[in-house]
Amino acid sequence: MFSKKIIKKYIYVFTFLTGALYTLSFPPFNFKPLIFFSLASFFYFLIISDRKKSMLISYIYALSIFTTGVSWIFNSIYFYGGEYLVISLFLTMLFILLMSAFFIPIGLFINKQSQNVSYLYPIMVPSVWVFIELARSYVFGGFPWLLVGTSQIETLFNVVFPLFGTYFVSFLIVMLSIIITLIINDRKFILLSIKYLISIIGLIIIFQIYPPNLLPHENQKSLRVSLVQPNIHLGIKYDKSKINLIKNKYSDLLDNNMHNLIILPETAIPTLYESDKNFYKNILKNKNTHLITGIFRYNKSNNEIYNSMLSLSDKEYFYDKRHMVPFGEYTPLDFIFGFIGEILNIPMSNLTEGKKIQKPFIFNETSIHQLICYEAAFPSLLNITNDFSFIVNVSNDAWFGNSLAPYQHLQIAQSRALESNKYLVRVANTGISAIIDQNGKIVNKIKLNTEGVMNSRILALKGITPYMRFGDYPVLMLIFSIMLFYWNSYKKYG
């Protein structure tokens, strides 16, 4: 399309544009094939550049991805943190700059100087990429957003998720992309690239024809649930004078014909549960129902507040959120950024982290695995056992307004359903609430910024997928073995 001379002249512009195409492969756009075009173009820019330039190109590519894909964090910091424009812009830019730095090592490995070992690119490049995805998923609290693998939900790669997880799907997508780059850039790699290509496509075709029977159909139980999406704007939700208005809205919505398991969103009533127990108990009054809802819970013994999930019937059980949102629920490096937290004064932003190991809720002899909001991005938080179970994810994406975030968050929840081969029930304040089946397909949903109740039938499935059993350890062993092999080859031939 463009000559090599033109590309080299405007390489930074092209890099930024291809980064934007990466974002378009995710919701709400869902132009999934663009991920291959974006990555293949990016790798081509690296291959024709020297090491120093390649590292800069990697950084620019990441800046484009995070600027176009996750700048929605500005919404929550600005609109619900006192509308301090300078501080909100500073924090948003700082976040994007820091996250983009993770991509710099890609240019260190892929450049003109590493051409002697480019025959190893099809296995080395995806290994480096996945290592970086894992690093940014856990370092500084982690931000596993816009992972390459997540973009391919509801494609031929669906069968891979329950076997090896999202990061291995990323590995395959990056491998295919670098193969495309090698074929375009140098014809001497065509034969080698075709061998890799046939291996990947053959594996996927075999899985499509003979899909692994992970959870037999007889190991399932039918349940009926009611999801409540109140669509309460945060400007109202955290206004103390509007608490009764919020309660009345829930009362009106719950007047509908409800199933015997009712699920409300994260922090349904923005007051401490201990001061509003009667409201929740009245929901169950004269009804043979079980309630699950998000709450703020106060622990008097240690004087701490938790973002929790409540399971209420004749007894009450709690699940406390384990993975907190930086600046939203706690202030990281308080001795440095403490003053920023005080200025922003975001409601309930000084919460306590829950215990690492907590029991699932039990309903009708079925285990309910809990994820609150941001926790849906961390598969390691799911401790799936070999019993009838499903996942409940309560959230409040109203913090991000009418942005890309609620759509991206929903897709992340789909990947958890796929990896675990379990139904996932997602209930969000302003949306998008949804029933997601074990294949990651959205069975039913309530649209964003819409008030409503959804009565649905779900299946509690029994069994543990290979990914839920072994986690990311097989992928880690794979990429570290490849990187060690590459390092030895580089020392020998590089």
C-alpha positions as CSV (number, residue, x, y, z in Angstrom):
1,M,0.0,0.0,0.0
2,F,2.8,2.4,1.0
3,S,6.4,2.2,-0.2
4,K,9.1,1.3,2.3
5,K,10.6,4.8,1.8
6,I,7.2,6.5,2.8
7,I,6.8,4.1,5.8
8,K,10.3,4.9,7.1
9,K,9.7,8.6,6.7
10,Y,6.4,8.7,8.6
11,I,7.0,5.6,10.7
12,Y,5.9,7.2,14.0
13,V,2.7,8.4,12.5
14,F,2.0,4.9,11.0
15,T,2.8,3.4,14.4
16,F,0.3,5.5,16.2
17,L,-2.4,4.8,13.7
18,T,-1.8,1.0,13.9
19,G,-2.1,1.3,17.7
20,A,-5.5,2.8,17.2
21,L,-6.5,-0.1,15.0
22,Y,-5.6,-2.4,17.9
23,T,-8.2,-0.7,20.1
24,L,-10.8,-1.1,17.3
25,S,-10.6,-4.9,17.6
26,F,-12.2,-4.7,21.1
27,P,-15.8,-3.7,22.1
28,P,-17.8,-1.9,21.3
29,F,-16.3,-1.9,17.8
30,N,-15.3,-5.6,17.6
31,F,-13.4,-5.5,14.3
32,K,-11.6,-8.6,15.4
33,P,-9.4,-9.2,12.3
34,L,-7.8,-5.7,12.9
35,I,-5.7,-7.2,15.7
36,F,-3.7,-9.2,13.2
37,F,-3.3,-6.2,10.8
38,S,-2.2,-4.0,13.7
39,L,0.3,-6.4,15.2
40,A,1.7,-7.5,11.8
41,S,2.2,-3.8,10.8
42,F,3.8,-3.0,14.2
43,F,6.3,-5.9,13.9
44,Y,7.2,-4.8,10.4
45,F,8.0,-1.3,11.6
46,L,10.3,-2.9,14.2
47,I,12.1,-5.2,11.8
48,I,13.0,-2.4,9.5
49,S,14.3,-0.2,12.3
50,D,17.5,-0.2,14.5
51,R,17.3,-1.2,18.1
52,K,17.0,2.3,19.6
53,K,14.3,3.3,17.1
54,S,12.4,0.1,17.6
55,M,12.2,0.7,21.4
56,L,10.8,4.1,20.7
57,I,8.3,2.7,18.2
58,S,7.2,0.1,20.8
59,Y,6.5,2.9,23.2
60,I,4.6,5.0,20.7
61,Y,2.5,1.9,19.8
62,A,1.6,1.4,23.4
63,L,0.8,5.1,23.9
64,S,-1.6,4.9,21.0
65,I,-3.3,1.7,22.4
66,F,-3.8,3.1,26.0
67,T,-4.7,6.6,24.8
68,T,-7.4,5.4,22.5
69,G,-8.4,2.4,24.6
70,V,-8.3,3.3,28.3
71,S,-8.3,7.1,28.7
72,W,-11.8,6.6,30.1
73,I,-10.2,6.5,33.5
74,F,-10.2,10.3,33.3
75,N,-14.0,10.2,33.6
76,S,-14.0,8.7,37.1
77,I,-11.0,10.8,38.4
78,Y,-12.5,14.1,37.1
79,F,-16.2,13.8,37.5
80,Y,-16.2,12.0,40.8
81,G,-13.0,13.4,42.3
82,G,-14.0,17.0,42.7
83,E,-13.5,18.1,39.0
84,Y,-9.9,19.0,39.4
85,L,-8.9,19.2,35.7
86,V,-5.1,19.5,36.1
87,I,-4.8,16.6,38.7
88,S,-7.2,14.4,36.6
89,L,-5.2,15.0,33.4
90,F,-1.9,14.4,35.3
91,L,-3.0,11.1,36.8
92,T,-4.5,9.9,33.5
93,M,-1.4,10.8,31.5
94,L,0.9,9.3,34.2
95,F,-1.1,6.1,34.1
96,I,-0.8,5.9,30.3
97,L,2.9,6.7,30.3
98,L,3.7,4.1,32.9
99,M,1.6,1.3,31.2
100,S,3.2,2.1,27.8
101,A,6.6,1.6,29.3
102,F,5.9,-2.2,29.6
103,F,6.1,-2.4,25.7
104,I,9.6,-1.0,25.4
105,P,11.4,-4.4,25.7
106,I,9.6,-5.6,22.5
107,G,11.8,-3.2,20.4
108,L,14.8,-4.5,22.3
109,F,14.2,-8.0,20.9
110,I,12.8,-7.2,17.4
111,N,14.9,-5.0,15.2
112,K,17.4,-5.0,12.3
113,Q,20.3,-6.0,14.6
114,S,18.5,-9.3,15.6
115,Q,18.0,-10.5,12.1
116,N,20.5,-13.4,12.6
117,V,18.0,-15.2,14.9
118,S,14.8,-14.0,13.1
119,Y,14.0,-17.6,12.3
120,L,13.1,-17.9,16.0
121,Y,10.7,-14.9,15.8
122,P,7.5,-17.0,15.5
123,I,8.1,-18.5,19.0
124,M,10.2,-15.8,20.6
125,V,8.0,-12.8,19.8
126,P,4.8,-14.2,21.3
127,S,6.8,-15.3,24.4
128,V,8.1,-11.8,25.0
129,W,4.6,-10.4,24.3
130,V,2.9,-12.8,26.8
131,F,5.5,-12.1,29.4
132,I,4.8,-8.4,29.1
133,E,1.0,-9.0,29.3
134,L,1.6,-11.1,32.5
135,A,3.8,-8.4,33.9
136,R,1.4,-5.6,33.4
137,S,-1.4,-7.8,34.8
138,Y,0.3,-8.1,38.2
139,V,2.9,-5.4,38.7
140,F,1.7,-2.3,40.6
141,G,-1.6,-4.0,41.4
142,G,-2.0,-5.0,37.8
143,F,-4.0,-3.8,34.8
144,P,-4.9,-6.8,32.6
145,W,-6.9,-4.7,30.1
146,L,-6.9,-4.9,26.3
147,L,-5.0,-8.3,26.3
148,V,-4.6,-9.6,22.8
149,G,-6.3,-12.9,23.6
150,T,-9.4,-11.2,25.0
151,S,-10.2,-9.6,21.6
152,Q,-10.8,-13.0,20.1
153,I,-13.8,-14.0,22.3
154,E,-16.5,-15.7,20.1
155,T,-14.1,-16.8,17.4
156,L,-12.4,-20.1,16.4
157,F,-10.1,-19.6,19.4
158,N,-13.0,-20.1,21.9
159,V,-11.9,-23.7,22.3
160,V,-8.5,-22.7,23.5
161,F,-9.6,-20.6,26.5
162,P,-10.8,-23.4,28.8
163,L,-7.6,-25.5,28.0
164,F,-4.9,-22.9,28.3
165,G,-6.4,-19.5,29.1
166,T,-6.4,-16.0,27.6
167,Y,-2.6,-15.6,27.7
168,F,-2.1,-18.6,25.5
169,V,-4.7,-17.2,23.0
170,S,-2.5,-14.1,23.0
171,F,0.5,-16.3,22.3
172,L,-1.2,-17.8,19.2
173,I,-2.5,-14.5,17.9
174,V,0.9,-12.8,18.2
175,M,2.5,-15.9,16.6
176,L,0.2,-15.7,13.6
177,S,0.8,-11.9,13.3
178,I,4.6,-12.2,13.3
179,I,4.4,-15.0,10.7
180,I,2.4,-12.7,8.4
181,T,5.1,-10.0,8.9
182,L,7.9,-12.4,8.1
183,I,6.2,-13.7,4.9
184,I,5.7,-10.1,3.7
185,N,9.2,-8.9,4.7
186,D,11.4,-11.7,3.5
187,R,10.5,-14.5,1.1
188,K,13.2,-16.8,2.5
189,F,11.0,-17.3,5.6
190,I,8.0,-18.3,3.6
191,L,8.6,-22.1,3.9
192,L,9.4,-21.9,7.7
193,S,6.4,-19.6,8.3
194,I,4.0,-21.9,6.4
195,K,5.1,-24.8,8.7
196,Y,4.3,-22.7,11.8
197,L,1.0,-21.6,10.2
198,I,-0.1,-25.1,9.3
199,S,0.7,-26.3,12.8
200,I,-1.5,-23.6,14.4
201,I,-4.4,-23.8,12.0
202,G,-4.2,-27.6,12.1
203,L,-4.4,-27.6,15.9
204,I,-7.4,-25.2,15.9
205,I,-9.2,-27.2,13.2
206,I,-8.7,-30.5,15.2
207,F,-10.2,-28.8,18.3
208,Q,-13.2,-27.5,16.2
209,I,-13.9,-31.0,14.7
210,Y,-13.2,-32.9,17.9
211,P,-13.8,-30.4,20.7
212,P,-12.6,-31.6,24.2
213,N,-15.6,-32.7,26.2
214,L,-14.6,-30.7,29.3
215,L,-17.9,-30.8,31.3
216,P,-20.3,-33.5,30.3
217,H,-23.9,-32.4,29.7
218,E,-25.3,-34.6,32.5
219,N,-23.3,-32.6,35.0
220,Q,-25.6,-29.6,35.1
221,K,-28.4,-28.2,37.1
222,S,-31.0,-25.6,36.0
223,L,-31.5,-22.5,38.2
224,R,-33.6,-19.3,37.8
225,V,-32.2,-15.9,38.7
226,S,-33.4,-12.3,38.6
227,L,-30.9,-9.5,37.8
228,V,-31.7,-6.0,38.8
229,Q,-30.1,-3.0,37.0
230,P,-31.3,0.2,38.7
231,N,-29.3,2.6,36.4
232,I,-28.5,5.1,39.2
233,H,-26.1,7.9,38.2
234,L,-23.2,8.4,40.7
235,G,-24.2,12.0,41.1
236,I,-27.3,10.6,42.8
237,K,-25.9,7.5,44.3
238,Y,-23.4,9.2,46.6
239,D,-25.7,12.1,47.5
240,K,-26.8,11.3,51.1
241,S,-30.1,13.2,50.6
242,K,-31.1,10.7,47.8
243,I,-30.7,7.5,49.8
244,N,-34.5,7.1,50.2
245,L,-35.0,7.8,46.5
246,I,-32.6,4.9,45.7
247,K,-34.3,2.6,48.1
248,N,-37.7,3.4,46.6
249,K,-36.4,2.7,43.1
250,Y,-35.2,-0.8,44.2
251,S,-38.6,-1.4,45.9
252,D,-40.4,-0.5,42.6
253,L,-38.2,-2.7,40.5
254,L,-38.5,-5.6,43.0
255,D,-42.3,-5.5,42.8
256,N,-42.0,-7.4,39.5
257,N,-42.4,-11.2,39.4
258,M,-39.0,-12.3,40.7
259,H,-37.3,-15.7,40.7
260,N,-36.0,-17.1,44.0
261,L,-32.5,-15.9,43.5
262,I,-32.3,-12.1,43.3
263,I,-29.0,-10.3,42.4
264,L,-28.4,-6.6,42.9
265,P,-25.3,-4.7,41.7
266,E,-22.1,-3.6,43.5
267,T,-22.8,-1.4,46.6
268,A,-26.5,-1.3,45.7
269,I,-27.2,1.1,48.6
270,P,-24.2,3.4,49.3
271,T,-24.5,3.1,53.1
272,L,-23.0,0.7,55.6
273,Y,-24.9,-2.6,55.7
274,E,-25.0,-2.5,59.5
275,S,-27.1,0.7,59.4
276,D,-29.5,-0.6,56.7
277,K,-30.1,-4.3,57.5
278,N,-33.8,-3.9,57.6
279,F,-34.0,-2.7,54.0
280,Y,-32.4,-5.9,52.7
281,K,-34.4,-8.1,55.1
282,N,-37.6,-6.5,53.8
283,I,-36.8,-7.6,50.3
284,L,-37.0,-11.2,51.5
285,K,-40.1,-10.6,53.6
286,N,-43.0,-12.9,52.7
287,K,-41.0,-14.3,49.8
288,N,-39.2,-17.6,49.4
289,T,-36.1,-15.8,48.0
290,H,-32.4,-15.6,48.4
291,L,-30.6,-12.3,47.9
292,I,-27.1,-11.5,46.7
293,T,-26.1,-7.9,46.6
294,G,-23.1,-5.6,46.8
295,I,-22.7,-3.7,50.0
296,F,-20.3,-1.6,52.1
297,R,-19.5,-3.6,55.2
298,Y,-18.1,-2.3,58.5
299,N,-16.0,-4.5,60.8
300,K,-16.2,-3.1,64.2
301,S,-13.4,-5.2,65.7
302,N,-10.7,-3.7,63.4
303,N,-12.5,-0.5,62.5
304,E,-12.3,-1.2,58.7
305,I,-14.7,-0.9,55.8
306,Y,-14.9,-3.5,53.0
307,N,-16.4,-3.5,49.5
308,S,-18.4,-6.7,49.9
309,M,-20.9,-9.1,48.5
310,L,-23.8,-10.2,50.8
311,S,-25.6,-13.6,50.6
312,L,-28.8,-13.3,52.6
313,S,-31.6,-15.8,53.3
314,D,-32.2,-17.1,56.8
315,K,-28.5,-16.5,57.4
316,E,-26.1,-13.9,56.1
317,Y,-22.7,-14.6,54.6
318,F,-20.1,-12.1,53.3
319,Y,-17.4,-12.0,50.6
320,D,-14.9,-9.1,50.8
321,K,-13.3,-7.8,47.7
322,R,-9.7,-9.0,47.4
323,H,-8.3,-6.9,44.5
324,M,-8.8,-3.2,45.0
325,V,-8.8,-0.4,42.4
326,P,-5.9,2.0,42.8
327,F,-7.1,5.6,43.7
328,G,-10.7,4.4,43.4
329,E,-10.7,2.1,46.5
330,Y,-7.2,2.7,48.0
331,T,-4.3,5.1,47.5
332,P,-1.1,3.2,46.3
333,L,2.2,4.4,47.8
334,D,0.3,6.5,50.3
335,F,3.4,8.3,51.5
336,I,3.8,9.7,47.9
337,F,0.3,10.0,46.5
338,G,-1.6,10.4,49.8
339,F,-2.2,14.1,49.2
340,I,-3.8,13.4,45.8
341,G,-6.3,11.0,47.4
342,E,-7.2,13.8,49.9
343,I,-7.7,16.4,47.2
344,L,-9.8,14.1,45.0
345,N,-11.9,12.8,47.9
346,I,-13.5,10.0,45.8
347,P,-16.3,8.4,47.8
348,M,-15.4,5.3,49.8
349,S,-11.8,5.4,48.5
350,N,-10.1,4.1,51.7
351,L,-11.3,0.5,51.8
352,T,-9.7,-2.6,53.2
353,E,-8.7,-5.6,51.1
354,G,-10.4,-8.9,51.9
355,K,-8.7,-12.2,52.8
356,K,-7.0,-14.0,49.9
357,I,-9.0,-17.3,50.4
358,Q,-12.7,-17.0,51.0
359,K,-15.5,-19.6,50.6
360,P,-18.1,-19.4,47.8
361,F,-21.7,-18.7,48.6
362,I,-24.1,-21.7,48.6
363,F,-27.5,-21.6,47.0
364,N,-29.7,-24.7,46.4
365,E,-26.7,-26.9,46.9
366,T,-24.8,-24.9,44.3
367,S,-21.5,-23.0,44.8
368,I,-21.5,-19.3,43.7
369,H,-18.0,-18.0,43.0
370,Q,-17.8,-14.2,43.6
371,L,-16.1,-11.5,41.7
372,I,-16.6,-7.8,42.4
373,C,-16.1,-5.3,39.6
374,Y,-12.4,-5.1,38.6
375,E,-11.8,-8.6,40.0
376,A,-13.3,-10.0,36.8
377,A,-10.0,-9.2,35.1
378,F,-8.1,-11.7,37.3
379,P,-8.7,-15.4,36.6
380,S,-6.5,-16.4,39.5
381,L,-9.1,-15.2,41.9
382,L,-11.5,-18.0,40.8
383,N,-11.0,-21.1,42.9
384,I,-13.3,-23.5,41.0
385,T,-14.1,-26.7,42.7
386,N,-15.6,-29.9,41.3
387,D,-19.2,-29.2,42.2
388,F,-22.2,-27.6,40.7
389,S,-21.4,-23.9,40.4
390,F,-21.6,-20.6,38.5
391,I,-20.0,-17.2,38.8
392,V,-21.5,-13.9,39.9
393,N,-19.8,-10.6,39.0
394,V,-21.4,-7.5,40.5
395,S,-20.1,-4.2,39.3
396,N,-20.7,-0.4,39.2
397,D,-19.3,0.8,35.8
398,A,-21.2,4.2,36.3
399,W,-17.7,5.5,37.3
400,F,-16.7,5.4,33.7
401,G,-19.8,7.1,32.2
402,N,-20.8,6.4,28.6
403,S,-17.3,5.3,27.5
404,L,-15.6,2.2,26.1
405,A,-15.1,0.7,29.6
406,P,-18.4,-1.0,30.3
407,Y,-18.2,-2.8,26.9
408,Q,-14.6,-3.9,27.5
409,H,-15.4,-5.0,31.1
410,L,-18.2,-7.2,29.8
411,Q,-15.9,-8.9,27.3
412,I,-13.4,-9.6,30.1
413,A,-16.2,-11.3,32.0
414,Q,-16.9,-13.4,28.9
415,S,-13.3,-14.6,29.0
416,R,-13.7,-15.8,32.6
417,A,-16.9,-17.7,31.7
418,L,-15.0,-19.4,28.8
419,E,-11.9,-20.2,30.8
420,S,-13.9,-21.8,33.6
421,N,-16.6,-23.3,31.3
422,K,-19.2,-21.9,33.8
423,Y,-22.2,-19.6,33.4
424,L,-21.4,-16.1,34.6
425,V,-24.1,-13.7,35.9
426,R,-23.0,-10.1,35.6
427,V,-25.1,-7.4,37.4
428,A,-24.0,-3.8,37.0
429,N,-25.6,-0.6,38.3
430,T,-25.8,1.2,35.0
431,G,-25.0,-1.8,32.8
432,I,-24.1,-3.8,31.1
433,S,-25.8,-6.6,33.0
434,A,-25.8,-10.0,31.3
435,I,-26.1,-13.7,31.4
436,I,-23.0,-15.3,29.8
437,D,-23.0,-19.0,29.1
438,Q,-20.1,-21.5,29.5
439,N,-19.1,-20.8,25.9
440,G,-18.6,-17.1,26.5
441,K,-21.8,-16.2,24.6
442,I,-24.0,-13.4,25.9
443,V,-27.4,-15.1,26.2
444,N,-29.3,-12.1,27.4
445,K,-28.4,-8.6,28.6
446,I,-29.7,-5.2,29.8
447,K,-28.3,-2.4,27.7
448,L,-26.0,0.3,29.1
449,N,-27.7,3.3,30.8
450,T,-31.0,1.4,31.0
451,E,-33.2,0.5,34.0
452,G,-34.6,-3.0,34.2
453,V,-35.1,-6.4,35.6
454,M,-34.0,-9.6,33.8
455,N,-35.5,-13.0,34.7
456,S,-33.4,-15.8,33.3
457,R,-32.6,-19.4,33.4
458,I,-29.0,-20.5,33.9
459,L,-27.1,-23.7,34.3
460,A,-24.9,-24.6,37.2
461,L,-22.2,-26.9,35.7
462,K,-20.0,-29.4,37.5
463,G,-16.3,-29.9,36.7
464,I,-13.0,-28.2,36.4
465,T,-11.3,-27.1,33.1
466,P,-7.6,-27.7,32.6
467,Y,-7.0,-23.9,32.8
468,M,-8.8,-23.6,36.1
469,R,-6.8,-26.6,37.4
470,F,-3.3,-25.5,36.3
471,G,-3.7,-21.8,35.7
472,D,-1.0,-20.0,33.8
473,Y,1.8,-22.3,34.9
474,P,2.0,-24.2,31.6
475,V,2.2,-20.9,29.6
476,L,4.9,-19.6,32.0
477,M,6.9,-22.8,31.5
478,L,6.5,-22.5,27.7
479,I,7.6,-18.9,27.4
480,F,10.5,-19.2,29.8
481,S,11.8,-22.3,28.0
482,I,11.5,-20.5,24.6
483,M,13.2,-17.3,26.0
484,L,16.1,-19.4,27.4
485,F,16.5,-21.2,24.1
486,Y,16.4,-17.8,22.2
487,W,19.0,-16.4,24.6
488,N,21.4,-19.3,24.0
489,S,20.9,-19.0,20.2
490,Y,21.4,-15.2,20.3
491,K,24.7,-15.6,22.1
492,K,25.8,-18.2,19.6
493,Y,24.7,-16.5,16.4
494,G,23.6,-12.9,17.3
